[in-house]
Structure formats: C-alpha cells, structure tokens
Amino acid sequence: MSVSSVRRGPRLAAALLASGLLLTGCGGAAADGGSAPGGTTADGKGVDGTDSAGSHGGTVGRSAPEPRTSEPKLIPGLGPRTLAAIPPETDQAVVATGAGRDRNTGTVLVYERDPVTGWAPVSDIWPAHNAKRGWTDDHVRGDLRTPIGVFGLTDAGGLLPDPGTRLPYDRGPAFSVSGTGFQGDSLAGSFDYVVAINYNRVPGNTPLDWTRPLGADKGGGIWLHVDHGGPTQGCVSLPRGRMKELLRLLDPMKKPVVVMGDAESLKR
C-alpha cells in the first residue's frame, strides 16, 4: 500500500459516509428516529419511498373513507301519492293541513326545497279555516267543501295595495265583500289580500277571472284570503298579517304550489 493511498483513506471514508446520509434523507428517513425494522421508516415507508405493501403513498391495511351521504328531507305528513303530485320544478310549497275530513279548521306551513338538503319550513305554523263541511276529493259547486290536491299559485290581488309580492297583483274595488259568514262573522276585508288557487281556473289571469276549464259545475273561485273568524265556502283563509307575509314569501321563480287537504288524505 502506498503512502498516498493511506492518506486518501480517511477522506474517502468521510465522503462515503456523507453520501450515505444524503441517500437516506432522499429515501424518506424518519425525522424522529431513523428507520423502523425491516427496511421501513417509522411511518411505514420504505427507504425507496414505498410503503411496506409495495405501493407509493398508501396506508397499510386501510381503505379510503367513503363520503357521508344523506337523503334529502321530505315534507312531513305527506304520503307518496301527494309528494309525487308536487312538480319536480317546484321549490316552494304552502301546506294547508285540515284538522279532519269534516272539520273546517287547520294549519298552514310554508316549505322551500334546497337541491341538496331537501325541504325545510320557512314560516311559522299559521292557524287557518277551510270550507264549512270540510274537504273533498271531488269538489262541486255549492258542496261547502274545499278541494283536496296540489295546485299552482300564480296570481294575486286584493282591495288593498300590493304589500310587496312578486306575483302579478290585481288591485281593484271588485275585491270588496260584505255580509256575514256562517257564524255571524263579518266578511268585510276578507278579500283585502288574496292568492288564487289554480283549481278550475286559467293561470296567468286575475283571481277575478271566472273562466272554468272543468265546467261551472266543478266550482271555482278557490282562494287563499284574509280570515274572517269562521269557516269559508271553499277557500282557505289566514290571519291578515299572515296573508301579507305569505304574499311576500311567494316567489314565481320557485313555481309555488299549495298542497291542501285533511291530514289523513295528505298521508296517501
């Protein structure tokens, strides 16, 4: 061995040592304690960047978590047939639920639909009246029952100025009414605010339009209007403040409908 070889020995060893440390760092050596047994680092990675199963970047013995999903919420109290009658493009529903088939009191609650989470209420529960004799699946003129079903809400009006609705609003003296109801209650002011229910009428016209596509015998003029303290002849009535609130809530862009009937019928 030459003297030059002996002198190069320490420097060569130092160079090899430094080279080895650099290679270990690029291979993913654990910063907190070096390699784990079996040629893997403490976090399960091999020195060549693979995990102990031989794949890059994976987690040994685990699969990726599946995303959590939930079904969109439906409107409570409505059965499959009633829900199916709500048009798919409708995102706003006024649900009028009668206390019984032959009862003339009930409640109204407004819902809106989010494309992801489904239906949710956007109003309080409002007291309501309906026709004197209750509800029917086959309304005819003069039966003193309110028709059951799902009907569009496209047109509004009243004796008083528009309170801020986005629906077309027809104001005029023809909405005046007088006399008394079935319980001696005054009818004055009942039509101060109205929303036409699209039962046996032509949508897009004033609530005062008397065109009857199903014929006169099937009745008509079914409205949401101001409550006068007693049952109606066929309409659904709400307290004055709630009618104003409803008019401001209704949005023609959401294709609003009224879903109405006694509670048992709506469960179908």
WOGI-V415497 format. One record per residue. N is the residue number from 1. PSI is psi in radians with two decimals (NA if undefined). NEAR is the number of other C-alpha atoms within 10 Angstrom. D_CENTER is the distance of its C-alpha to the mean C-alpha in Angstrom with 2 decimals. Layout:
n & psi & near & d_center
N & PSI & NEAR & D_CENTER
N & PSI & NEAR & D_CENTER
This chain:
n & psi & near & d_center
1 & 2.37 & 5 & 89.17
2 & 2.86 & 6 & 89.72
3 & -0.66 & 7 & 89.30
4 & -0.63 & 8 & 86.60
5 & -0.73 & 10 & 84.60
6 & -0.71 & 10 & 84.90
7 & -0.58 & 10 & 83.79
8 & -0.27 & 10 & 80.75
9 & -0.97 & 11 & 79.65
10 & -0.70 & 11 & 77.80
11 & -0.68 & 11 & 76.04
12 & -0.71 & 12 & 74.94
13 & -0.72 & 11 & 73.57
14 & -0.70 & 11 & 71.62
15 & -0.77 & 11 & 70.16
16 & -0.70 & 11 & 69.12
17 & -0.80 & 11 & 67.53
18 & -0.73 & 11 & 65.53
19 & -0.74 & 11 & 64.45
20 & -0.69 & 11 & 63.26
21 & -0.70 & 12 & 61.13
22 & -0.75 & 10 & 59.44
23 & -0.67 & 13 & 58.67
24 & -0.72 & 15 & 57.16
25 & -0.78 & 13 & 54.84
26 & -0.46 & 11 & 53.49
27 & 0.02 & 17 & 52.92
28 & 0.62 & 20 & 50.42
29 & 2.44 & 23 & 52.74
30 & 2.36 & 18 & 50.94
31 & -0.29 & 11 & 51.36
32 & 0.28 & 9 & 51.69
33 & 0.33 & 9 & 54.45
34 & -2.77 & 15 & 55.32
35 & 2.55 & 20 & 54.88
36 & 2.85 & 16 & 53.84
37 & 2.61 & 9 & 56.11
38 & 0.28 & 9 & 56.24
39 & 0.25 & 13 & 55.87
40 & 2.76 & 22 & 52.29
41 & 3.04 & 25 & 51.12
42 & -0.37 & 17 & 49.78
43 & 0.25 & 17 & 46.16
44 & -0.01 & 22 & 46.91
45 & 2.46 & 27 & 47.70
46 & 2.92 & 23 & 51.02
47 & -0.29 & 20 & 53.31
48 & 0.18 & 17 & 52.49
49 & -0.03 & 18 & 48.76
50 & 2.80 & 18 & 47.66
51 & 3.12 & 19 & 46.31
52 & -0.25 & 18 & 48.42
53 & -0.07 & 13 & 46.84
54 & 0.15 & 13 & 48.02
55 & 2.69 & 13 & 44.78
56 & 2.28 & 13 & 43.89
57 & 0.04 & 11 & 41.19
58 & 3.05 & 16 & 39.90
59 & 2.20 & 15 & 39.67
60 & 2.23 & 13 & 42.10
61 & 0.21 & 6 & 40.73
62 & 2.58 & 7 & 37.01
63 & 2.76 & 8 & 34.16
64 & 2.41 & 7 & 31.26
65 & 2.45 & 6 & 28.25
66 & 2.54 & 6 & 25.37
67 & 2.50 & 5 & 21.93
68 & 2.25 & 5 & 19.63
69 & 2.70 & 6 & 16.61
70 & 2.61 & 7 & 13.97
71 & 2.48 & 8 & 11.95
72 & 2.50 & 13 & 8.12
73 & 2.48 & 13 & 7.31
74 & 2.96 & 15 & 7.84
75 & 2.13 & 16 & 8.37
76 & 2.52 & 10 & 11.72
77 & -0.06 & 15 & 14.80
78 & 2.28 & 19 & 14.02
79 & 3.09 & 15 & 16.41
80 & -0.67 & 10 & 16.55
81 & -0.71 & 12 & 18.22
82 & -0.78 & 17 & 15.87
83 & -0.67 & 18 & 12.74
84 & -0.40 & 11 & 14.95
85 & -0.23 & 12 & 15.73
86 & 2.12 & 20 & 12.35
87 & 2.52 & 14 & 13.20
88 & -0.42 & 9 & 11.76
89 & -0.07 & 10 & 11.71
90 & 2.26 & 16 & 9.65
91 & 0.21 & 21 & 6.44
92 & 2.22 & 27 & 7.54
93 & 2.23 & 27 & 9.10
94 & 1.93 & 23 & 12.02
95 & 1.94 & 24 & 12.95
96 & 1.96 & 28 & 16.73
97 & 2.04 & 26 & 18.27
98 & 2.62 & 28 & 22.06
99 & -0.38 & 19 & 24.28
100 & 2.83 & 16 & 26.35
101 & -0.67 & 17 & 27.49
102 & 0.35 & 15 & 30.40
103 & 2.73 & 18 & 28.99
104 & 0.35 & 24 & 28.19
105 & 2.76 & 23 & 25.96
106 & -2.74 & 21 & 22.36
107 & 2.80 & 20 & 19.22
108 & 2.39 & 24 & 16.29
109 & 2.30 & 18 & 12.89
110 & 2.30 & 24 & 10.27
111 & 2.66 & 19 & 6.50
112 & 2.63 & 19 & 4.13
113 & 2.22 & 20 & 1.85
114 & 2.38 & 12 & 3.95
115 & -0.36 & 9 & 6.88
116 & -0.89 & 10 & 8.22
117 & -0.28 & 12 & 6.58
118 & -2.67 & 15 & 3.95
119 & 2.48 & 20 & 2.66
120 & 2.54 & 17 & 4.80
121 & 2.53 & 16 & 7.76
122 & 0.22 & 13 & 9.23
123 & 2.97 & 16 & 12.56
124 & 3.04 & 11 & 15.36
125 & 2.15 & 15 & 16.55
126 & 2.40 & 15 & 18.91
127 & 2.62 & 17 & 22.02
128 & 2.75 & 25 & 22.68
129 & 2.69 & 31 & 25.53
130 & -2.86 & 34 & 25.76
131 & 2.69 & 24 & 28.91
132 & -0.73 & 22 & 32.05
133 & 0.06 & 18 & 32.32
134 & -2.33 & 27 & 28.70
135 & 2.77 & 26 & 26.66
136 & 2.60 & 20 & 27.71
137 & -0.20 & 12 & 26.73
138 & 1.31 & 11 & 29.60
139 & 2.37 & 19 & 29.85
140 & 2.75 & 17 & 33.22
141 & 2.26 & 13 & 34.72
142 & 0.08 & 12 & 36.05
143 & -0.11 & 18 & 34.64
144 & 0.66 & 20 & 32.96
145 & 2.64 & 26 & 29.77
146 & 2.33 & 29 & 26.20
147 & 2.43 & 25 & 24.85
148 & 2.42 & 22 & 22.20
149 & -2.96 & 18 & 19.55
150 & 2.10 & 24 & 16.65
151 & 2.53 & 22 & 17.89
152 & 2.74 & 20 & 17.06
153 & 1.81 & 26 & 17.37
154 & -0.29 & 25 & 19.43
155 & 2.49 & 21 & 22.37
156 & 3.03 & 27 & 23.40
157 & -3.00 & 27 & 26.73
158 & 2.98 & 27 & 29.02
159 & -0.56 & 19 & 32.39
160 & 2.87 & 16 & 31.36
161 & 2.69 & 13 & 30.37
162 & 2.14 & 20 & 26.88
163 & 0.04 & 15 & 25.06
164 & 0.54 & 12 & 22.94
165 & 2.74 & 18 & 20.55
166 & -0.08 & 17 & 19.52
167 & 2.70 & 21 & 20.26
168 & 2.35 & 16 & 23.91
169 & 2.09 & 23 & 25.83
170 & 1.99 & 21 & 29.19
171 & 2.41 & 17 & 31.39
172 & 2.89 & 13 & 34.70
173 & -0.25 & 10 & 37.20
174 & -0.24 & 11 & 36.32
175 & 0.10 & 19 & 33.44
176 & 2.52 & 15 & 36.16
177 & 2.58 & 15 & 36.54
178 & -3.12 & 11 & 39.16
179 & -2.94 & 9 & 40.49
180 & 2.74 & 13 & 39.24
181 & -2.93 & 17 & 36.69
182 & -0.36 & 13 & 37.43
183 & 0.34 & 9 & 38.06
184 & 0.15 & 11 & 40.08
185 & 2.45 & 13 & 37.14
186 & 2.32 & 16 & 37.52
187 & -0.10 & 20 & 35.31
188 & 2.29 & 15 & 36.08
189 & -0.03 & 19 & 33.08
190 & -0.54 & 24 & 30.65
191 & 0.43 & 25 & 29.94
192 & -0.64 & 23 & 29.86
193 & 2.26 & 27 & 26.16
194 & 2.66 & 27 & 24.67
195 & 2.15 & 27 & 21.81
196 & 2.33 & 27 & 23.03
197 & 2.21 & 25 & 21.29
198 & 1.01 & 22 & 22.00
199 & 2.09 & 24 & 24.14
200 & 0.82 & 19 & 27.54
201 & 2.96 & 22 & 27.42
202 & 1.97 & 15 & 27.32
203 & 2.62 & 16 & 24.18
204 & 0.04 & 15 & 25.16
205 & 2.86 & 17 & 27.93
206 & 2.61 & 19 & 28.58
207 & -0.34 & 25 & 27.62
208 & -0.11 & 15 & 31.41
209 & 2.24 & 14 & 31.87
210 & 0.33 & 15 & 33.36
211 & 2.29 & 14 & 33.11
212 & 1.60 & 16 & 32.34
213 & -0.55 & 12 & 31.60
214 & -0.02 & 12 & 31.88
215 & 2.69 & 12 & 35.06
216 & -0.54 & 13 & 36.04
217 & -0.35 & 11 & 36.39
218 & 0.15 & 16 & 32.63
219 & -2.97 & 20 & 32.16
220 & -2.94 & 27 & 29.75
221 & 0.61 & 20 & 29.04
222 & 2.05 & 22 & 26.01
223 & 2.84 & 21 & 24.27
224 & 2.20 & 26 & 22.08
225 & 3.13 & 28 & 24.80
226 & 2.33 & 27 & 26.42
227 & 2.42 & 25 & 27.46
228 & 0.22 & 22 & 31.25
229 & 0.18 & 19 & 31.55
230 & 3.13 & 21 & 31.89
231 & 2.82 & 25 & 30.69
232 & -3.12 & 26 & 30.23
233 & -0.27 & 20 & 31.72
234 & -0.20 & 28 & 28.45
235 & 3.07 & 23 & 25.86
236 & 2.23 & 28 & 23.17
237 & 2.56 & 31 & 24.24
238 & 2.69 & 24 & 22.80
239 & 2.60 & 18 & 24.80
240 & -0.84 & 18 & 25.84
241 & -0.59 & 10 & 23.98
242 & -0.59 & 21 & 20.67
243 & -0.71 & 22 & 21.33
244 & -0.72 & 20 & 21.92
245 & -0.74 & 15 & 18.72
246 & -0.78 & 21 & 16.79
247 & -0.61 & 21 & 18.76
248 & -0.45 & 15 & 17.91
249 & -0.68 & 18 & 14.13
250 & 2.29 & 22 & 14.09
251 & 1.94 & 17 & 13.79
252 & -0.40 & 18 & 15.50
253 & -0.38 & 12 & 14.17
254 & 0.13 & 14 & 10.68
255 & 1.05 & 17 & 12.77
256 & 2.60 & 25 & 12.02
257 & 2.83 & 25 & 13.25
258 & 2.31 & 21 & 14.62
259 & 1.98 & 24 & 14.50
260 & 2.55 & 26 & 17.75
261 & 3.03 & 27 & 20.48
262 & 2.74 & 25 & 22.19
263 & -0.73 & 17 & 20.49
264 & -0.68 & 15 & 22.61
265 & -0.65 & 22 & 22.01
266 & -0.31 & 23 & 18.21
267 & -0.15 & 15 & 18.71
268 & NA & 12 & 20.42
